[in-house]
């Protein structure tokens, strides 16, 4: 069996030397045979945190050899070569599994830091020898965090700062020596936070001092869990893998109690009101004034999940005796929740006061009608606010300045932020009318535009019948004249429509028996059939701009 076909245990596949070559030194060439089977490929080439080159090949590879080349050009010089390889397991992405050089690779003195191409030769059982150029060797200083600690195990309301400290070291592949990282090296500290207010993570940056140590004051306002640190990459430095803090930082919660009141129940939108009260916290000596406590009044409860997304209407600070008083401004009605500014350091104790903030609105489709019998009616809509059950007043004024209420109507829901209303009352001959909503807990005070409504007063100036003893089934003539009151005088009422009515003896119901019209002078003459004994009358039919009028009922015996 030829040497190339022998199978050796992988643990014995290692040579005894690492060759450090100078540029231009020739090495024996390795002649590779054509592939007889599908070739196993290299999955990765990584320079780990210790300066070793890790090759991604299976465990049964043997005679693995790596060459670090001066460049990717054909015939480039070999800067370092070794076949002294050992298997390593996976630690993290910076330190993967594979075949690693037993010792960190050193390049010839004076070689600049940088990334250098790698040529790999290897054997796989049942495959021919392989040689591949794959990946690069990172010839840089490897800097990483070597130790981490917090200066305290918990934070509390009065002591919110915790100091994270550590040390950073640098491995220099040119010398093979580890030393403190150079002054000014930046370390990124990533905090995982578990709190109500803070985001789930927060990134801070520390700067290494002359001795390689760093110290970073933190104010997390939450529990710190599973946090880590890693050196920030620079031009000549390859950062080692992140390092986890060995412990967490907890939170001690202060128990509080609070009482608060507002000086007003109803305020306009944006108008100020006062919040006053007292806050205490529980100590080893019992309940004590919570001096300096930051207070917040919000339209959202501190126990609600979205408390921190707006709703604040006022803030203040407790005095030495725990009392507080400050101005707040409400924009919406509801419950005002007053508490210590919420964080993981205090309990959610709070006191509440209900406050009303009347909403602005508008009137639409307001219509008035003064009918011929003197009834004034109004209808319309309230828009722009919650309005169901709100009261609207129908008011009147002789001059449009001084107003009095006639009747109160109720608004009824008719759509989103929309309510309909109507009201009616006995009106006047000529008068200004309007709709008025007095201020309530729900809506501001608002009057509609005034509307002047009027009709002419009318009357029968005379009314007679042609016979006082007509025969049954004969005709009778109703005649007379009408007037209307214009500019302080009674004048002829031209052309009104009229109706002759008859109420038979013993019958409570009136019946119309004839219709007609007066002439331009208000004079009328209308014939009607006589049905028997009963009462007779003449009335006006509805006439735009005029009130209704009627004659007195006249009893006539029929023969």
Protein Blocks (a to p, Z undefined) as FASTA:
>chain_A
ZZklpccdfklnccfbdcdddehiacddddddddfbdcdddfbdcddfkopacddddfkb
ghiacdddfblcehiacfbdcfbdcddddfblmlccddddfbdcdddehiacdddddddd
dddehiacddddedjdddddddddfbdcdfbfbdcfklmbccdddddddddfknopacdd
dehiacddddddddfkbcfbdcddddddfkopacddddekpacehiaddddddfklccdd
ddddfbdcdddddddddddddfbfbdcehiacddddddddddfkopaddehiacdddfbd
fkbmklmngjiabdcdddfkopacdddddfbecdddddddddfkbccbdcdddddddddd
ddehiacdddfkopacdddddehiafehiacdddddfklmaccdfbdcddddfbehiacd
dddddddfbdcddddddddfkbccdddddddddddddddfbdcdfbfbdcehiacddddd
ddddeehiacddehiacddddddehiabdcdfbdcdddfkopacdddddfbdcddddddd
ddehiacddddddddddZZ
